[in-house]
């Protein structure tokens, strides 16, 4: 009779196989936990674009340009309102024939509709101009954001106030720092 070794009956072999079976599971656990550990070391910052606009010379200059634009839109709206008022007064004149009253009344209503459209257009234009102003200032601030992000170890710097539910202003709000550095660069 030959004595053959049965691997299944050898205690050392069974112990080694148990550990080998656990190695893939251990590997998966380590892989799953590794990104979380790296993520936990990353910082997230926040910058309020409106505060950057309000707190920098560049932003103040852009706001002054916007104020001139708005003033021009208001001037045109006032001229249009004055024309509407004049046409209304003409349409209400007592000494008009029926045909002339109808003609002037139609002119008044036509100009009144044009005035309303002008007001709507002005509101859209002003809103678009405000968005351009914010984009212009924030494009100029991008280099500052990138530099602060790299030097400070920030993985993300959020610039959309509507995307943030809570910000710890003592640690995450970088707005003042960005505004100072943007002003320093625009001297």
HELIX and SHEET records of a PDB file:
HELIX    1   1 UNK A    7  UNK A    9  5                                   3    
HELIX    2   2 UNK A   11  UNK A   40  1                                  30    
HELIX    3   3 UNK A   49  UNK A   54  1                                   6    
HELIX    4   4 UNK A   57  UNK A   91  1                                  35    
HELIX    5   5 UNK A   98  UNK A  152  1                                  55    
HELIX    6   6 UNK A  161  UNK A  163  5                                   3    
HELIX    7   7 UNK A  175  UNK A  185  1                                  11    
SHEET    1   A 2 UNK A  43  UNK A  46  0                                        
SHEET    2   A 2 UNK A 154  UNK A 158  1                                        
END                                                                             
